[in-house]
C-alpha cells in the first residue's frame, strides 16, 4: 500500500512539475515599485552601467519631451537622476545608444534627434565619471542634423575604438557612418566606406554574419505603403563594405522597423529576425557564410501585424533563445523556442505582457536585479512603460562580461561560445553563442553582458573571442554566476581595465 501511495505521489509530482515547466518563464509587472513607468512619448530604451557599480541603468528617449536617465540601486529599484546627470535633452529623440568612445572605463551616450527644427542635432554626451555628462557633440563632429531614427555603435575597422552609424529617415536623407579618430573626434566616412545611401531607414544593427572576425551591418528600411528593401553590408575588412542584400537573401522589401541577430538553432552562426510594420515578419536562417534562407513560416514567425520592437533571450534557461516582439496593432507576442528554431506564441501565459491596445515601441531583455534571469522592459507610446520581472529564480544560467584591451574596452563585437566541460571548440559539444552588441531591435540597446541558460548539474568551458581576434578559454566554469574575461594585454599598451 505504501509503495502504491509513493508511486501515485511521484506521478502527481511529475505531472505538476511538467505542468509548471510547460508554460516557460513567469513574469511579474513591477513597473510601479521599480519607478520606471514613465508616461512620455517614448520611442527608445538603452541599458548600461553608467556609474560602474555593477548594475544596469536606463536611459529613455522621448519623442517630443524630456528624456529620462534612471539609476539602478542593484535590486531593481530606480531613481531619476536626469537633471543632475545633465542629459535631459528634449526634442524628437529616438534610439539612443551607450558606448565607451574613448576607452576610459566610463560609458558615454549618443542621442539621435528627429531633426524637427534646424537647430536640432544629434548629441554625444561624454561620461565625466562622477555621475554627470558633458555635451561634446559639435567638437566631436557627430552633431548630425538629419532625422536620425536609430543609432548603433561598433568597431567596424577593429582599431580599438567604437564608431557610430546613424539610420536616417526622410526624403533624401543619407545614412551616416562616423569613424572614431581615437581622440574624441569623429570623421564622416560614409561614402568611402560604401554605406552612404539615401533611404527611409528606421534602425540598424551590426553583427559578424560570416564568422570572419569583423562587423557586418544590417539596415532596416521602410515607407508607406510599399515598403523599401533592407540593406545588408558585408564588411570587407579594409574599412569598406559591400552591399550583398540581394545575394544574401535578406533584401526584404516590406516596411520594416526593427531587426535582431541571434543563433536560434544553436548551430554557431547568427540568424536574423525582421519586424515589419506592414507585411509579414521575416526570419532568416544563416548558413554560417552570410547566406540566408527565409524560414519564417516553418519557424512560425511570419506574423502579419504592426511589428516594431523584437528582442531575444533565453527566458526559461532551457538552452535556447526565445523572442518577444512589440506590436502596434493588436498585442505583443512572446515566442518560446522549442530548441530547434521553431517557435510557439505563449503570450497568454503572461497576459499582462501583451500590452493590448497599446502602441509598443522598443523592448529589451536585461537582468535588472542581478539574480541571473532576464527581465523585460517595454516602451509604450503615450502611456506607461512596463517593467516585467522574470521569476525563473534558479542557478541554470551563466553571464559573461568581456573586457577589451587591444579591442574596444567593452569588447563590442566580441563573441562568447559555451561547450561542455573538457570539450572546448568541439562542435559536438557546443551549447550556444552570444555576441556583445549595442543598438539592436527597434530603438533599443540591451546590456553589454552576455547571458546563457545552462544546466546547473554540469560545468562548462567558455571560449571568448575578442574583436581583435584574441581568444581566451575558461575551463570547468560553474553556472549561477557572472564572470569577467579580460583580453590578453599586448606589451606596451596601457591597461585601461584597472
LINHU-V766025 format. One record per residue. RES is the residue in one letter. PSI is psi in whole degrees, -180 to 180 (none if undefined). BURIAL is # if it has 24 or more other ideal C-beta (glycine too) atoms within 12 Angstrom, else .. Layout:
res->{RES:RES}
psi->{PSI:PSI}
burial->{BURIAL:BURIAL}
This chain:
res->{X:X:X:X:X:X:X:X:X:X:X:X:X:X:X:X:X:X:X:X:X:X:X:X:X:X:X:X:X:X:X:X:X:X:X:X:X:X:X:X:X:X:X:X:X:X:X:X:X:X:X:X:X:X:X:X:X:X:X:X:X:X:X:X:X:X:X:X:X:X:X:X:X:X:X:X:X:X:X:X:X:X:X:X:X:X:X:X:X:X:X:X:X:X:X:X:X:X:X:X:X:X:X:X:X:X:X:X:X:X:X:X:X:X:X:X:X:X:X:X:X:X:X:X:X:X:X:X:X:X:X:X:X:X:X:X:X:X:X:X:X:X:X:X:X:X:X:X:X:X:X:X:X:X:X:X:X:X:X:X:X:X:X:X:X:X:X:X:X:X:X:X:X:X:X:X:X:X:X:X:X:X:X:X:X:X:X:X:X:X:X:X:X:X:X:X:X:X:X:X:X:X:X:X:X:X:X:X:X:X:X:X:X:X:X:X:X:X:X:X:X:X:X:X:X:X:X:X:X:X:X:X:X:X:X:X:X:X:X:X:X:X:X:X:X:X:X:X:X:X:X:X:X:X:X:X:X:X:X:X:X:X:X:X:X:X:X:X:X:X:X:X:X:X:X:X:X:X:X:X:X:X:X:X:X:X:X:X:X:X:X:X:X:X:X:X:X:X:X:X:X:X:X:X:X:X:X:X:X:X:X:X:X:X:X:X:X:X:X:X:X:X:X:X:X:X:X:X:X:X:X:X:X:X:X:X:X:X:X:X:X:X:X:X:X:X:X:X:X:X:X:X:X:X:X:X:X:X:X:X:X:X:X:X:X:X:X:X:X:X:X:X:X:X:X:X:X:X:X:X:X:X:X:X:X:X:X:X:X:X:X:X:X:X:X:X:X:X:X:X:X:X:X:X:X:X:X:X:X:X:X:X:X:X:X:X:X:X:X:X:X:X:X:X:X:X:X:X:X:X:X:X:X:X:X:X:X:X:X:X:X:X:X:X:X:X:X:X:X:X:X:X:X:X:X:X:X:X:X:X:X:X:X:X:X:X:X:X:X:X:X:X:X:X:X:X:X:X:X:X:X:X:X:X:X:X:X:X:X:X:X:X:X:X:X:X:X:X}
psi->{-43:-38:-43:-42:-41:-38:-45:-40:-41:-40:-44:-42:-46:-38:-44:-42:-43:-42:-41:-44:-22:-18:5:-154:153:137:147:133:112:26:-51:-45:-27:-26:27:27:51:141:21:180:68:144:-48:160:133:135:135:158:93:-20:11:39:8:6:167:128:166:131:127:132:116:123:103:2:-176:137:168:136:121:127:132:136:4:-14:7:18:137:147:133:114:24:-52:-45:-38:-22:31:28:55:143:168:-161:76:142:-115:86:161:141:150:141:94:-17:10:39:3:0:129:133:174:129:127:110:143:164:-7:30:-37:157:-32:-14:144:158:154:138:118:121:129:122:-9:1:21:4:163:154:132:114:23:-53:-46:-34:-19:25:23:61:136:10:171:86:116:-44:148:154:156:145:156:84:-25:9:43:5:4:143:131:168:133:131:124:111:142:134:169:120:10:115:143:157:134:119:121:130:124:-5:1:28:20:160:156:137:109:21:-48:-48:-27:-16:21:14:112:154:128:-178:80:141:-36:167:158:144:148:147:96:-19:14:39:5:1:167:120:166:129:130:129:125:164:145:152:141:-10:-16:-173:137:138:165:136:120:121:131:124:-7:4:20:2:164:155:136:111:25:-53:-48:-26:-17:15:14:56:129:18:179:96:157:-42:155:147:141:139:147:90:-18:11:47:7:3:169:120:173:129:134:125:124:133:-36:124:164:146:157:139:124:130:135:138:4:-12:7:17:131:145:132:112:24:-48:-47:-34:-6:38:13:49:141:83:-151:71:144:-73:89:146:137:149:154:89:-23:8:38:7:0:164:129:171:132:137:127:150:129:0:-59:-67:156:162:146:113:128:131:134:3:-10:13:18:135:151:131:114:26:-27:-18:-18:70:-27:-27:-6:-31:51:146:18:142:94:147:-108:152:141:139:139:157:96:-16:14:37:4:-13:160:124:173:130:132:124:127:148:120:27:175:132:163:138:122:122:131:127:26:-50:60:-175:17:56:161:133:139:124:130:140:118:153:-64:-37:174:149:-37:-1:34:129:-10:161:155:127:144:137:159:150:134:5:35:131:11:115:-34:-18:18:137:-19:163:143:160:156:121:152:-94:132:166:-135:111:42:152:122:-180:165:20:130:151:138:143:122:149:130:-6:-7:169:166:161:135:127:112:128:120:159:-28:-17:-12:143:139:134:125:125:153:52:132:155:-178:27:162:128:156:131:122:136:139:139:145:147:129:-5:137:133:103:3:-9:none}
burial->{.:.:.:.:.:.:.:.:.:.:.:.:.:.:.:.:.:.:.:.:.:.:#:#:#:#:#:#:#:#:#:.:.:#:#:#:#:#:.:#:#:#:#:#:#:#:#:#:#:#:#:.:.:.:#:#:#:#:#:#:#:#:#:.:#:#:#:#:#:#:#:#:.:.:.:#:#:#:#:#:#:#:.:.:#:#:#:#:#:#:#:#:#:#:#:#:#:#:#:#:#:#:#:.:#:#:#:#:#:#:#:#:#:#:#:.:.:.:.:#:#:#:#:#:#:#:#:.:.:.:.:.:#:#:#:#:#:.:.:#:#:#:#:#:#:#:#:#:#:#:#:#:#:#:#:#:#:#:.:#:#:#:#:#:#:#:#:#:#:#:.:.:#:#:#:#:#:#:#:#:#:.:.:#:#:#:#:#:#:#:.:.:#:#:#:#:#:.:#:#:#:#:#:#:#:#:#:#:#:#:#:.:#:#:#:#:#:#:#:#:#:#:#:.:.:.:#:#:#:#:#:#:#:#:#:.:.:.:.:#:#:.:#:#:#:.:.:#:#:#:#:#:#:#:#:#:#:#:#:#:#:#:#:#:#:#:#:#:#:#:#:#:#:#:#:#:#:#:#:#:#:#:#:#:#:#:.:.:.:#:.:#:#:#:#:#:.:.:#:#:#:#:#:.:#:#:#:#:#:#:#:#:#:#:#:#:#:#:#:#:#:#:#:#:#:#:#:#:#:.:#:#:#:#:#:#:#:#:.:.:#:#:#:#:#:#:#:.:#:#:.:#:#:#:#:.:.:#:#:#:#:#:#:#:#:#:#:#:#:#:#:#:#:#:#:#:#:#:#:#:#:.:.:#:#:#:#:#:#:#:#:#:.:.:.:#:#:#:#:#:#:#:#:#:#:#:#:#:#:#:#:#:#:#:#:#:#:#:#:#:#:.:.:#:.:.:.:.:.:#:#:#:#:#:#:#:#:#:#:#:#:#:#:#:#:#:#:#:#:#:#:#:#:#:.:.:.:#:#:#:#:#:#:#:#:#:#:#:.:#:#:#:#:#:.:.:#:.:#:#:#:#:#:#:#:#:#:.:.:.:.:.:.:.:.:#:#:.}
